[in-house]
Amino acid sequence: MKILSRAIAPALCLLAFTLFQCKEKKSATKDHSADEAAVRKADSSWAAAAGAKQLNDFMGLVLDGAVIMPPNNPVCNNPESIKTLMNGFFGMPGYALVWHADKVEVAGSGEMAYSYGNYELNFNDAAGKPMTDKGKYATIWKKQDGNWKVALDIFNSDIPLAPPTQN
């Protein structure tokens, strides 16, 4: 019986310590619901600016050192290349763009967050035929001076690539 109690006592102490640590960590977890709501609002404002072709409002939500990774294009890693990318979209005949964050998560520090969701881009092709591209995106947000701004954004289409042509 003494052998059993000698084995159980340390195990019970370890279990109690572990449960206490878990409780302490849980109670120390910061409530990020206000930050999550702020990121959702920033994401929605960013989408509205893009949909309304408001370049200044769009860029106002982008960090100076932000990176945007569009499909089938080079990385945009400075304000000029991001503006060029967006002006290219805005100039497309029949342009309409909407997106919505399905998920927002704020880091424990409250200084970084990510959002992801789906987008729909409408435009007219070279022949004037209306086209729709649907896809997904992921954005990393960084809090700067109390405001959430885009640090990194990537998006890609759900439309499969055309098979390679045979020569």
Secondary structure as GFF3:
##gff-version 3
##sequence-region A 1 167
A	DSSP	alpha_helix	2	28	.	.	.	ID=ss1
A	DSSP	alpha_helix	33	51	.	.	.	ID=ss2
A	DSSP	alpha_helix	55	60	.	.	.	ID=ss3
A	DSSP	beta_strand	62	69	.	.	.	ID=ss4
A	DSSP	alpha_helix	79	90	.	.	.	ID=ss5
A	DSSP	beta_strand	96	106	.	.	.	ID=ss6
A	DSSP	beta_strand	112	124	.	.	.	ID=ss7
A	DSSP	beta_strand	130	144	.	.	.	ID=ss8
A	DSSP	beta_strand	147	157	.	.	.	ID=ss9
###
